[in-house]
Amino acid sequence: MGTGLGIAAAVLLLYGLIFQPWACRWGATDEEAIAAMPGDELVPDADVTTRAVSIDAPPGRVWPWLVQIGWGRAGWYSYDWLDNDGRPSADRIIPELQHLRVGDIVPILPGREPSVCHLEPETSLVVGDTQMGLTGCYLLKPVGDNGARLISRWRQRKSHNVLALAWSLFGVPGQFLLERKMLKNIKARAERAPALDRP
């Protein structure tokens, strides 16, 4: 019993000291992890993840893939069986989904439908539900003439209860896997020649 508890404690310690900090800022530099981003002010007292990927395409090539995200829209470019009802995420730019505006809904899943809080074309997109205490920001920064950094930040209002502990142990790893795949898939799509979905 004592050995089992010791192993469990060691695993939790390694998780808290090594895996969770790494997963919560996968791909992000020290500067990106602490820099202010649009939407930070909407949920000030929050648990934060900041993840990033470098893309060999300018922001203007990445933006069309971002602006069409959402469940029931172009998908989340991740594990579609889990976050898009089994429907494949779009592998082309869909013209009718390119006109996103502040106030529009971008569903995460059915019943979780944050709206656009901030939008600056080819630069930043913030979706959130301040009542739920949740925001997500996608920020594009140019790198040289033909590159970009895509930085994703999600903020969730802090809570100190059993549900918060469960989220830390199980939700954070799941969110990490989903978002890492999303960022990699957006990178792959943007680095290809752009494709429009025409009728």
N, C-alpha and C positions, 0 to 999 in steps of 0.2 A: 504493500500500500504506500509506504513511504517512498520507495523507488519510483513508483508510478506518478506520485504527486511531484516528485523532484523533476522527472522528465517533462511533465506537463508544464511546470513552472518555467523550465529552461526554454521550452518551445515558445511559450507566450512571451518570454523576455526577448528571445531572438526576433520574434514577429514584431514586437513593439519597437525594438531598437534598430532593427535592420530592414526587414521587409516592408513594413508599413511606410516609413519615411521614404524609401526608394520608390515604392509603388505610387505614393501620393505626389511625387514630382518626377516621374519617369520622363526622360528626355529634356527636361528643363534645366537651364543653367541656374547658378545661384542668383544671378541678377534677375532672371525671369521669375524665379520663384517668389521673390520678395517685392517685385515691382508692382506699383498700382496698376489696375486694369479697369476698363469701363465696367460698371455694375458692382464694383466692390462695395460702394456705399449703400447699396440696397439691402444687404444682409451683413451688417458690420460685425456682429459677434458670431463667427461661423467657423466650422471646420472647413478646411480649404484643400483642394487638390489643384496642382498646376502641372500640366503635362505639355510636351511640345515635340515637334518633328520638323526637320529641315526638308524643304521641297525644292527640287530643281525646276521650278517654274515660277514666274512672277505672280504677285497677288491677284492680278486680274484673271489669271487662269485658274486659280484656286477658288476664288469667290463664288462662281456659279455653282460649284459643288456644295459649298456651305449653305448658300441661301435656300436650297431646296430640301434641306434635311427635315426629318420628322416622320413619326409613325403615320402610315397612311399617305405620306407624301413620297419623297424619294428614298425613304428609309434612313437608317443610321450608318450604313456602310460597315456594319459589324457582323454579329452572329444573327442573321435574319430570322432563324427559327425561334430566337429568343426575344428579339426586340422589334420585329416587323411582321409578326403573325405568319412567319414562314415565307413571306413574299420577298423575292430577291431585291436588294437595294439597286437603285438605278445605276447603270453603267454608262449613262449618257446625260448630257445637260437637257433638262426639260424646260422649254421656253415658258410655258404657262406657270411654272413655279418660281420664276425669276423676279417676281414683282413683290417681294416681301416688304411689309411696312410695319412701323411701330403699332402695336395693338393686335397684330395678327397672331393667331394661335399656331404654335409649333408643338404638336403632341409628342410627349415622350413615350407614353403608353396610353391605352384607353383609360380615362379617368384621371390621368395626370397630364394636364394640358396648359403648360405655361405659355405666356404670350411674349411677343417681342417687346423688350423694354428700351432698347437702344439699337440703332443701326447706322453705321457709316459705311457706305458702299466700298468694297474692296479693302476695308480696314478692320471693322469690328462688328460683331453681332452678339447681342446679349438677350437671352431668353430667361424668364423667371416668373416665379409666383411668390410674391413677398409675404402673402398670408401663410403659405406653406413653408416660407423661410428657405427658398431654394433659388439660386441663379446659376446660369452657365454663360460664360463669355468665350467667344472664339475671336482671337486677335491675329491679324496678319501683319507681319513686318517685312518690308523688302530687304533682300540681301543681295547686294551688287545689282547688276542690271537684269538678271534672269533667275533670281532665286527668292525664296520666302521662308520665313519661320511662321509656322502655325502654332499658336499657343492657346491651350484650352484651360480655362479655370472654372471649377465648380465650387460653389459655396453653399453650405447647408447649415442652418441655424444650430448652434450648439445646444445639446441637451445632456443631462447627466442622469440617465436612468438605464434600466435593463435593455430597452430597445436601442439606445445609443451604443451600449457595449456589444450587442448582437450585430449592429451595423459595422462597428469597427472590426469585428472578427470575421464576418462573412460578407458584408456588403462592399467593403473597400476592395477586397481581392476581386470580387465579381465586377465591380465598376472599372477597376484597372484593366482587366482582360478585355472588356467591351470597348473601352475608350482607346486602348492601345491599338486594337484592330481597326477601329474607326479611323484614327489618325493615319495609320499605315495605308489603309485603303483610299483615303482622300489623296494622300501623296501619290499613290500609284495612278489614280485616275487623272490627277492634274498634270502629271508628267507625261501622260500620253497626249497625242494630238486631240484637241477638243472635238467632241461629237455632239451634234444637236439631234434631239428626238423630233423628227419632222413627221407630220401625218402622211 
